[in-house]
Amino acid sequence: MKKTLLLFLLLLSQVYFSQADCSTALSVCGNSSITYSPTGIGNVNETLGGCLTTGEHNSIWYKLTIATSGTLTFDLVPNDPGADYDWAIYGPNATCGNLGSPIRCNAATVIGVGANTGLNMTSTLTSAAGGSTTPYCMYMDVIAGQTYYLYIDNWVGAGSTTVAPFSLTWGGTATLASPFTDPLLQPHPFTPPGTPAANPNDPREILICASPAVFDFSTLTAGILNGNPNFVITYHTSQNDALSGANPILVPQLVYTTMTYYYSIHYLDPANPNNPINFCRQTGAFKFKIGGITGNNATIYACNNYKSGKGTFDLTTANVFTGSSVTIKYYQTMADLNAGTSPITTPNQYLSAEGVVYASIKTSQGCSAVAVITLKFYPEVIVNDVSLRACASEDNPKMASFNLTTVSVTTQTSVTKKYYASVANAINGTNEILTPLAYISAEGAAYVKVIDGNGCYGIAKITLSIIPAVYSSVLKDKTICIEDKTTLDAGSGFDGYEWSTGATTQSISNVSVGTYWVKLKSGECIATQTVKVHAAEEPVVVSIDISNTTVTINVTGGTSPYKYSMDNINWQDSNVFTNIKRGDHTIYVKDAYNCEPVDVAIVVPNLINAITPNGDGINDVIDYSALAGKQNLVFNIYDRYGNKIFQADKFNNYKWDGTAGNKPVSTGNYWYSITWNEPGKQNTPVKYTGWVMVKNRK
């Protein structure tokens, strides 16, 4: 490059950097900012052309690939106004060794305040030669897929002796290709190593136990990559090396707290090793810090449930270290910790009585500390056993409905109660009673689990007993005459009465035949007792035997002894009436209940003791046609041997003329019987017997 005044070449011998050559140009990663401090000209003194006439001084080459079309600008800002940066852009799609003339070039002399240079949207220049005072050239219109080379040189000569880093920021609407902005290539954010320094502008800090210390940088790789595939990390002792990937640290080495170290991330396309984005790099800085660590003694709590004497402690909840990236192991004794033997294998579920355990805290660098964890029980959930009585069920006196929620088993507040049928269920939290307000059970026990805000619990026993139903011993079924009334008395000693009639008195009167109930209250319990008032069974006159003037009444049913009457006024104990006149009569019968008597109408027929069937019209026949209106009337004649010889019925008008088989019978005595049913609700059968002498003269 040519300046207005070229004094001399600054250096005859330089340290060369590969990134100062076109063939090994650094790839630009997207539109991210660039910071670099070029020194020297690299291995090849390139042919630059354009506004750059004196060759390279302190240079760096970048290669950029366009991702999306648009306008492209950049702003190059030296960190020292005494620096004088020149630059040129070649392309599109130029090749090293055959770059041609730059399409944008600027070698303006702008030393001092405002030494910035680059491309912007207002300039119309495409080139500014040395000595020009116009530091910016016109923007470029770029197309996706094109590649360009950007050459940057810190010219040190007359009027400029400053070698200083620069920062470069991209602008415009176009974007540059980068694996770091593609979520398909980088699905997760990278995680910088170490922890932030006290000053957030300083490099992050990684703890080491001594300085210097041997450190294996590869132990940081997995954490930084954070699961992103096809990315590679190298470690360096300078930012320029990190930006170019030069001089990577390949083996563990001594590190110092006075030095700054760098990591460099780049993509490695598994399908195309020449993919331009493979050469993009993302860098970060970190330092080492003496990290002697201190453990924090802690106290943790667990529940001493059901007074078992042991609780389940989660040792991992003890805050024994403030920070991260440490390994913590837990031991029952210091001897085990010092020997590294018998660590607690289930620290998140450590079953123990109250006491202490020991935590061994180690960093990946081998720093260690010990903390004491004190194990304590939460305050006990205090419960007390209680008893609960309930009234027997009327349907099943061995069962009752218990309201378990009415008993007080603890004075503690802010607790939750759950109910179970057994201690095992309460401990395990299984088969919870879901209807504690109406728990149907026999006598026995239920259990309430009282749980506090810490999840600790106590279990109280509720003894269940059933209050038996109390019934009246004096209230009995009664039997009365159907037409009578009676009084039902439940007896004294109850706290309340409620009859099916609506009465609330001890007794009810004027009660007729029927079924009644009364609810008898004893304390809080109520027993329902049913009582029946039966109608007395009426006696039944099963038959009436009439022999001449004697009437015998045969009765069943009802309740003996019976009383008999033929006028419903005078009563006798005997069922036999004698010397009854011929004609119609009414028989009355009542039993021991003395109810309205049953009555049966009878007739005592006219007694005929002799006939002379000689055709003279006098006493020729026995005639009982007067009884023809009786139900089932039958008139039979028997000889002295008991053989029936004649039956008079409606066909012969209930008359006998002293014949048998249409032939006159022999003179003699014959027996006869007449049966019928008296009309009435009992349809009483009547039997009338007698004898007759037949004088047959034919």
FITILO-298329 format. One record per residue: y, z, x of N, C-alpha, C in turn. Coordinates in steps of 0.2 Angstrom, whole numbers, plus 5000, padded with zeros to 4 digits. Layout:
BEGIN
YZXYZXYZX
...
***
This chain:
BEGIN
499450005004500050005000500650005004
501149975002501749965006502350005003
502650045007503250085005503850055008
504450075005505050055008505150065015
504950115017504950135024504250165026
503950125031503250145033503350175040
503250235041503350265048502750255052
502250275050501650275055501050295051
500450285053499850305050499750375051
499650415046499550485047498950505051
498450475050497850495054497450445057
497250455063496850405066496050415065
495950475063495250495062495250545056
494850525051494850565044494150585043
494150635039493450655035493350605029
492850575029492750525024492350555018
492450535012492150555006491850495002
491250505000490950444997491350424991
491650474987491950454981492650414982
492850414988493450374990493250304991
492650274989492550204990492350184983
492550114982492450084975491650084973
491250074978490550074976490250134974
490550194976490250254973490850294969
491150254965491750284961491450334956
491850384955491650434950491750404943
491250424939491250394932491750444928
492150414924492550454919492150474913
492150544912491750564906492250574900
492150524896492550524890493350524891
493650554887494450564887494550634890
494150664894494250724896494750724902
495050774903495550774909495250784916
495550754921495350754928495750794932
495450834936495850864942495450854948
495850834953495550814960496150814965
495850824971496350824977496050784982
496250714982495950664987496250684994
495750674999495950675006495550625010
495850585013495450535017495350465013
495050415016494950355013494250335012
493750375013493150355012492850315018
492250285016491950245021492150175022
492450155017492650085017493450075015
493850045020494550035018494549975014
494649985008494549925003495149885003
495049815001495549775000495849784993
496449804992496749824986497149774982
497549734986497949684982498449714978
498849664975499349684970499949724974
500149774970500749814973500549854979
499949864980499649904986499549864992
499949874997499949825003499749855009
499749925009499649955016498949985016
498549975012497850005012497850075009
497250115011497150175008497450235012
497550295009497850345013497450415011
497550435005497150495003496850474996
496250444995496150404989495550434985
495450404979494950424975494850364970
494150344969494050284964493650314958
493850294952493550314946493250244942
492750254939492450194935492450224928
492750184923492750204916492450154912
492150174907491750124902492050144895
492350084892492650094885492150104880
492150154876491750174870491950144864
492650154862492850124856493550084858
493650024855494249984857494850014854
495449994858496050024856496550014862
497050054862497550064867497350114872
497550104878497350154883497950174888
498050234888498650264893498350324897
498750334902498550404906499150424909
499150494910499750524913499450564919
499650544925499450574932500050614934
499850684935500350734936500150774943
500550764948500350804954500550874953
500250914956500350984955500951014960
501150964964501750974969502150914968
502850924967503250864966503350834972
503150854978503250824984502750774986
502250764981501650714982501850654979
501650594982501850534980501150494978
500950484972500350454970500450384968
500050334971500050264969499350254965
499350194962498750184958498650114956
498050084955497950024952497350024948
497349974943496749964939496449894939
495749884940495449824941494949814935
494949754933494449734927494749684923
494449674917493849714915493249684918
492749724919492049704921492149674928
492549704932492549684939492049714943
491849694950491349724954491649734961
491449794963491649814970491549754975
491949744980491949694984492249624982
492349624975492649564972493049584966
493549634968493949664963494449614960
494649574964495249534962495849574962
496449544959497049574959497049624953
497349684954497449734949497749714943
497549734937497949714931498449754929
498449814932499049864932499049894939
499749904941499849924948500449964948
500550024952501150054952501150094959
501650074963501750104970502450134970
502750154964503450174964503550234968
504150234971504350294975504750344971
504350404969504650444964504550524966
504650524973504550594976505150644973
504850704971505350754969505150764962
505550804958505450824951505350764947
504850764943504650704939504250654943
503850674947503350634951502750604947
502750614941502250594937502250514936
501650484935501550414935500950404930
500850334929500350314924500450264920
500150254914500250204909500550244902
501050204899501250234893501450184888
501650194882501650154877502350124876
502850144881503550114881503650064887
503350074892503450024898503249954896
503549904899503349834898503149804905
503149854910502949824917502149824917
501949774921501249784922501149794930
501649794934501649814941502249834943
502249884948502849914951502749924958
503149884962502949884970503349944973
503149954979503450014983504150004983
504450064982505250064982505450064975
505050044970505250044963505350114961
505850124956505950194953505650194946
505250144944504850154938504150174938
503950234937503350264938502750244933
502950214927502450204922502450124921
501850104920501650034918501450034910
501449974908501249964901500549984899
500450004893499750024891499249964891
498649974891498149914891497849914884
497649854881497249844876496549834878
496049884876495349874879494849864873
494249844875493749824870493149864872
492749894867492149934868491649894873
491449924877490949894882491249874889
491849864889492149844895492149904900
492149884907492149934912492849914916
493149964919493749964923493650014929
493949994935494050034941494750064941
494850124942495450154943495550184950
495950154954496050174961496650224961
496650284964497250334965497250344972
497950344975498050364982498650404982
498550454986499150504988499450474994
499950434994500350405000500650455003
500550465010500850515014501250475019
501850475019502250435024502950455024
503450415026504150435026504350455020
504650515020504850545014504350585010
503750575012503150615008502650635013
502650705014502150725018501650775015
501650775008501350825004500650795002
500050835004499450815001499250874996
499250844989499150894984498750864979
498350914975497950894969498350864964
498050824959498350804953497950814947
498250814942497850814935497950754931
497450724928497550664924497350674917
497750654912497550654905497550584902
497050574898497050504895497350504888
497650454886497950444880497850374876
498150364871498050304867497450304862
497350254859496850254853496150244855
496050214861495350194864495050264866
494350264866493950314869493550294874
493350334879492950324885492250354884
491750314886491050334885490850394889
490450444885490250504888489650534885
489250564889488650594885488850664882
489450684884489650754882490050754876
490150704873490450694866489950664861
489350654863488850624858488350674856
488450694850487950754847487250734848
487050664848486350644848486050664855
486550654860486350674867486450744869
486950774866487050844868487150884861
486550904858486550934852486851004852
486851044858487051114858487651114863
488051164863488551174868488251204874
488551184880488351214886488651284886
488251334890488451404890488651414897
489251434899489451444906489051504908
488951514914488651574917489051634918
488851694918489251744920489651774914
490051814915490551844910491251824912
491651824907492351814908492651864913
493151844917493451884922494051924918
494351974921494852014918495451964916
495551914921496051864919495651804917
495751784911495351724908495451664912
496051654916496151594919495751594926
495451654928495051654934494351634932
493951614937493251594936492851654933
492351634929491851684927491451714932
491251774931490951814936490151834935
489751824940489051844940488951904944
488651954941488552014945487952004950
488152034956487652044962487652114964
487152134967487052204969487352224975
487452174980487752184986488052114988
488552114993488852054996488852065003
488552015007488251955004487551965001
487351924997486651934994486351864993
485651864994485351794993485251784986
485451724984485551704976485151644975
484751634970484451574968484851544962
485251494964485651464959485251434953
484651414955484251384949484051424943
484151494945484051544939484551534934
485151504935485651494930485551434926
485151384928485151324925484951324917
484351354916484151354909484651384904
485051434906485551464902486151424901
486351384906486851344905486751284901
486151254902485951194898485851214891
485651274889485551294882485151244878
484651224880484151174877484351104876
484851084879485051014879484550974884
484250924881483750884885484150834890
483750814895483950754899484650764903
484850824904485450844908485150884914
485550864920485350894926485950934929
485850994932486351034935486351044942
486851034946486851044953487451094954
487351134960487851184962488151164968
488751184969489151164975489651214977
489951204983490451254986491151234985
491251174982491951144981491951104975
492551104972492651074966492550994967
492850964973492750894974491950874974
491550924978490850904978490550914971
490850954967490550964960490750904956
491350874957491550814953491150754955
490950754962490550694964489850704965
489650764964488950784965488650784972
489150784977489050784984488850854986
488350854991488150914995487950974990
487450954986487251014981486851064985
486851124982486551184985485751174982
485351174987484651154984484151214985
484351264989483851324990484251384989
483951444988484251504988484651514995
485251544994485651555000486151614999
486451645005486851695004487451675001
487651724996488351714992488751764994
489451754993489951804994490451814988
490651874988491151884982491851854983
491951834990492651804991492651724990
492051694988492051624987492051604980
492251544979492151514972491651464972
491151464967490651414967490651374961
490351314961490451264955489751244953
489751224947489151194944489351124941
488951074942489051014939488550984935
488650964929488150944924488250864923
487750834924487750754922487150734918
487250684915486650664910486250614914
485550614913485150564916484750534911
484950474909484650434904483950414906
483450434902482750424904482450354903
482850314899482750244899483150194903
483650224906484150174910484450214915
484150214921484450254927485150234929
485350164927485950134929486450144923
486350184918486750194912487450224915
488050194914488650224917488750294915
488550314909488650384907488250434912
487750404915487350454920487850484925
488350444927488850464932489350514930
489450524923489950564921489750644923
490250684924490050754926490550794922
490250854921490650914918490550974923
491051004925491051054930491351114927
491151174931491351234929491351274936
491751334936491851374942491551444940
491351474945491151544944491151584951
491151644951491151684957490651744956
490551774962490051834961490451894962
490151944959490552014959490052064960
490252114964489752174965489652204958
489052214956488852234949488452294949
488552344952488152404951488252424944
487652434941487752444934487652524932
487852544926487752614924487452614918
486952654917486652664910486952714906
486952704900487252754895486752794892
486752864893486352904889486452904882
485952904878486052894870485552944867
485752954860485352994856485252944850
484552944848484452904842484052944837
483952924831483652964826483152924822
482652964819482152944815481952994810
481652974805481453014799480853054800
480853124799480253164799479953164792
479653104790479453104783478853144781
478953184776478353224773478153274778
478653294782478553344787477953334792
477853274794477353254798477453274805
478053294807478153314814478253254819
478253194816478353134820478753084816
479153044820479552994817479452924821
479652874817479552804821480252784823
480352784830481052774833481052704835
481652674834481752604837482152614844
481852614849482152634856482652574857
482552514855482952464857483652464853
483752514849484452524846484852574850
484552604855484952644859485452604863
486052624863486552584867486552604874
486052594878485952614885486352574890
486552514888486952474893487452434889
488052424892488652384889488652324893
488352274890488352204893487752164891
487652114895487052074893486652054899
486152014898485751984904485452034908
485152084905484752134908484152144905
483652174908482952184906482952264905
482652284899482652354898481952374897
481652424900480952444899481052524897
480552544893480552614891479952654894
480052714896479452754898479452824895
478952854895478852924892479052974897
478952964904479153004909479552974914
479953014918480252984924479752964930
479252994930478652974935478452904933
478352894927478052824925478652774926
479252794925479752744926479852734934
479852784938479852774945479252734948
478752744945478152704947478052634944
478452624939478352564935477752554931
477452614929476752614926476852634919
476352614914476352644907476952634904
477252574903477852564899477652574892
478152594888478052594880478052524878
477452504875477352434873477652414866
477752464862478052454856478752494855
479252474859479852514859480252514852
480152464848480452454842480152494836
479452524838479152564833478752614837
479152664840478852714844478752774840
478152794839477952854835477952914840
478452964838478553014843478753074839
478653134842479053194840479753194843
480153244842480753254845480653264852
481153234856481053234864481453184867
481253164873481653114877481153064879
481453004880481152944884481652924889
481452874893481852854899481852774899
482452744900482552674900482752654907
482352604909482452574915482852504914
483452504917483852444916483952404922
483752334922483852294928484152234926
484552204931484852144930484452094934
484552024933484151974936484251974943
484852004946484952014953484652074956
484252114952483952174954484352234954
484952234951485352294950484952334945
484952404945484552444941484952504939
484752534934485052604931484552634927
484652694926484152734921484652774916
484352774910484752804905484152854901
484452904899484052954895484152944888
483652934884483652924877483352994873
483853024870483553084866483353064859
482753094857482453074851482553134846
482953124841483053174836482853154829
482753204825482553194818483253194814
483253154809483753154804483653224800
484253254797484153314793483553304788
483153354787482653344782482853334775
482553294771482653294764482253354761
482653394758482453464755482253444748
481553464746481353454739480953514737
480953524731480553584729480053564723
479453594723478953574718479153604711
479053574706479253594699478653584694
478753614688478253604683478653574677
478253534673478553504667478053504662
478253524656477853534650478053484645
477653454641477753404636477353414630
477553394624477153404618476553354618
476053384615475453344615475553284610
475253224612475353164607474953184601
475253164595474853164589474253124588
474353064592473753014592473153044596
473353074602472853094607473053164609
472853214607473153284609472953294617
472553254620472453264627472953234631
473453194628473953154632474653174629
475153164634475853184632476253134635
476953124632477453084635477953124639
477953114646478353164650478953124653
479553154652480153124655480253154662
479953114667479953144674480653154677
481153114674481853124677482253184675
481953224670482353284668482253344673
481753344678481653394682482053394688
482353444691482753444697482353464703
482253414707481753434713482153434720
482853424719483253424725483953444723
484353474728485053484726485453434730
485153394734485553344738485753284734
486353264736486653204732486553144736
486753084733486753014735486053004738
485553024733484853004735484552964730
484052924731483652884727482952914725
482752914719482152944717481652894714
481052894717480552854714479952894712
479552874707478952914705478352884706
477752924707477152894709476652944706
475952924705475452964702475052994707
475152984714474853014719475253014725
475053064730475453074736475353004740
474752984740474652924744475052864742
475152854736475552804733476252814735
476452874735477152894736477352884744
476852894748476952884755477052814757
476552774754476452704755476952664751
477252694746477752654741477352604737
476752624735476352574731476252604724
476152554719476052574712476552624709
477152614710477752654707477652654700
477852714697477852724690478552694688
478452644683479052604681479352634675
479052684672479252714665479352784666
479752814671479752884672480052924666
480452884662480752924656480252934651
479652894651479152904645478452894649
478252944653477652934657477052964653
476652924651476052944647475552964652
475353034651474853064656474453114652
473853134655473553194654473853254658
473553314657473853364662473653344669
474053364674473853344681474553354684
474653304688475253304692475553234693
476253224694476553164697476953184703
477253134706477553154713478253104713
478753144715479353104716479553104723
479753044725479953024732480653024732
480953074736481753074736481953044743
482352994742482552954748483252964749
483452974755484152984757484452924760
485152924762485452864764485152844771
484852884775484552864781483852834780
483552824774482952804773482352854773
482552914775482152974775481952994768
481353024768481153054761480753114761
480753154756480353204754479953194748
479353224747478953214741478853284738
479053284731478953344727478453334722
478053384721477553384716477753404709
477653374704477853394697477153404694
477053474692476453494689476553474681
476053444678476153424671475653464667
475953494662475553524657475753504650
475253514646475353484639475353544634
475853544630475953604625475553584619
475053614617474553594612474953594605
474753554600475053554594474853624590
475353644586475153704582475153684575
474653704572474553684565474453744560
474653734554474553794549473853814548
473653874548473053894547472953914539
473453914536473453934528473453874524
473753814527473853754523473153724522
472853724516472153694515472153644510
471753604510471653554504471553594498
471753574492471653604486471353554481
470953584476470753554470470953584464
471253534460471553564453471453514448
471553534442471453494436471953434437
471753374435472153314435472753324432
472753364426473453374423473853434425
473553464430473953524433474453514438
474753564440475253554446475053624451
475253614457475053674461475653684467
475553734471476053744476475653734483
475953704488475753694495476153744499
475853784503476253834507475953824514
476453804519476253794526476253864530
476453914527476453974531477053984535
477154044537477754064541477554054548
478154064552478054064560478254004563
478453954559478653894562479453884562
479653844567480453844568480753784563
480353754559480553704555480053664551
480153644545479753604541480053544538
479653494538479853434535479253404531
479353404524478753384520478853304518
478353274517478353204515478753194508
478853254505479253244499480053244500
480153264507480853274509481053344509
480653394507480853464507480853484514
481253534515481253564522481053644522
480753664516480553734515479853744517
479653814518479053834520478453804515
478653804509478153784504478453734499
478053694495478353654490477853664484
478253664478477853684472477953624467
477553634461477553584456477253514459
476753524463476353474467475753444463
475753384461475153354458474653324463
474153294460473653274464473853214468
473653214475473953164479473853194487
474053144491474053164499474753174501
474853234505475453254507475453264515
476053264518476053284525476653334526
476553374531477153414533477253414541
477853404543477953414551478153484552
477753514556477853584558478153584565
478753614566479053624572478953684575
478753684582478653744586479053734592
479553764593479953754599480253674599
480053634604480253564604479753524601
479153554600478553514598478553504590
478253454588478153444581477453414580
477053454575476453434574476453414566
476153354565476053334558475353344555
475453384550474753404547474753374540
474153344538474053314532473653364527
473853364521473453404516473353364509
472853374506472653334500472553384494
472853364489472753394482472253354478
471653374478471153334474471153354467
470953304463470853314456470153344455
470053394451469453424450468953374446
468353364448467853324446467653344438
467753294434467553314427466753324426
466553374422465853374421465653314417
465053294417464753234413464153254409
464253244403463753254398463253194399
462653214402462253154404461753144398
461653194393461253174387461253234383
461153214376461053274371460453264367
460053314367459453314364459553354357
459353324352459453354345458753364342
458553414341457853424338457953474331
457853434326458053464319458753494319
458853554319459553584319459753614326
459353594331459553624338459853574342
460353584345460653534350460753564357
460453524361460453544368460853494372
461353524376461853484380461653484387
461453424390461353424397461953394401
462153434406462753414410462653414417
463053374421463053364428463753354430
463853364437464553344440464953404439
465653404441466053454440465853514444
466053574443465853634446465653684441
464953704442464753754438465053824440
464953874435464553864429465053834423
464653804418464953764413465053814407
465553794403465653824396465553764391
465253794385465153744380465453764373
465653714369465953734363465853674358
465853694351465853644346466453644342
466953684344467553684340468153694345
468053694352468553694357468953764356
468653804353468953874353468453924355
467953924352467453974354466953944359
466853984365466453954370465853994372
465353964374464754004376464553974383
464154014386463853994393463253954392
462853954386462253924385462353854383
461953804385462053734383461653714376
461353774373460953764367461353784361
461453744356461753764350461153764344
461053814340460553814335460853814328
460453794323460653794316461353754315
461253694318461853654317461753614311
462253614307462253574300462153504302
461853464296461853394297462553364296
462653314300463253274300463553264307
464253244307464553234313464853294316
464853304322465053354326465353334333
465753374336466053364343465853414348
465553394353465353444358465853444364
466053504366466553514371466253544377
466453524383466153554389466653554395
466753614398467153614404466853654409
467053644416466753674421467153734424
467053764430467353824432468053814433
468353754434469053744435469453754428
469053754423469353764416469953714414
469753654416470153594415470053574408
470453524405470453504399469653484398
469353504393468653494392468453414390
467853394392467653334390467353344383
467353294379467153294373466653234371
466153254367465653194365465553204358
465653154354465553154347464753144346
464453184341463753174340463653174332
463053154330462853164323462153194323
462153244319461453274317461153244311
460653194312460453154306460153204301
460153174295459753214289459053214291
458753274290458053284292457553264286
457153214287456653194282455953214285
455553264282454953284284454353254280
454453214275453853184272454053124268
453553074268453653014264453053004260
453152974254452552954250452652874249
452452834253452552764252452052734247
452152754241451752724235452152674231
452752654233453052604229453452634223
453452694222453852724216454552724217
454852714223455552714224455752784226
455352834227455552894229455152914235
455552934240455252944247454752894249
454952834248454452784251454552764258
455152784261455352764268455752814271
455652814278456152854282456752804284
457352824282457852774282458452804287
458552774293459052794297459552744298
459652704293460152644294460852674294
460952734292461652764292461852764300
461352764304461552764312461552694315
461552644311461552584314462152564318
462752594317463352584321463352614328
462852654329462752684336462552634341
462752644347462552594352461852614354
461452554356460752564358460352604354
460452594348460052634343459252614343
458852664344458152644344457752704340
457252684335456952724331456152714332
455852764335455152754337454652804333
454052784331453552824327452952834332
452752894332452152904337451652944333
450952924334450452964331450353024335
449853064332449753134335449553134343
449353074345449153064352449653044356
450253034353450753004357450852934358
450452894354450452824354451052804349
451452754352451952724348451652674343
451752684337451452644332451952604328
452552614329453052584325453752584329
454152534328454852534331455252514326
455752554323456252524319456852504322
457152444321457752424324458152384319
458652344321459052314317458752264313
458152244315457752184311457452214305
457252284305457052314299457452364296
458152364299458652404296458552474297
458152494303458052554305457652604300
457152564296456752604291456052594293
455652654291454952654292454652664285
454152624283453852624276453152654277
452952684282452252714283451752664285
451952614288451452564290451452554297
450852524300450852504307450452444307
450752394310450452324310450352304303
450852314298450852294292450252324287
449952374290449452414286449652484285
449552514280449752584279449352624284
449752674286449452724291449052774287
448652814290448252864287448752924285
448552964280448953024278448853064284
449453094286449453144291450153154294
450253194299450853204302450953154308
451653134308451853084314452453114317
452553094323453153114327453653054327
454253064327454753014328455253034333
455552984336456252994340456752944339
457352964339457852924338458352934344
458552874348458952874353459552834352
460152854355460752804355461252834360
461752794360462352814365462952824361
463152884361463752904358464352864361
464752834357465352794359465852844363
466152824368466652864372466652844379
467052874383467152854390466452874394
466152924392465552944395464852914392
464952874386464352844384463752884384
463852944381463252994381462652974377
462052974381461452964377461253024373
461053014367460853064362460053054360
459653104360458953094358458853144352
458653114347458453154341457753154339
457353204339456653204338456553244331
455953224328455753264322455053244320
454753274315454053254313454153234305
453653194303453653184296452853174294
452753204288452053194285452053134280
451553094282451453034277450953044273
451053044266450553044261450452974258
449952944261449852874259449252874254
449352854248448752854243448452794242
448652744245448352674244447652674248
***
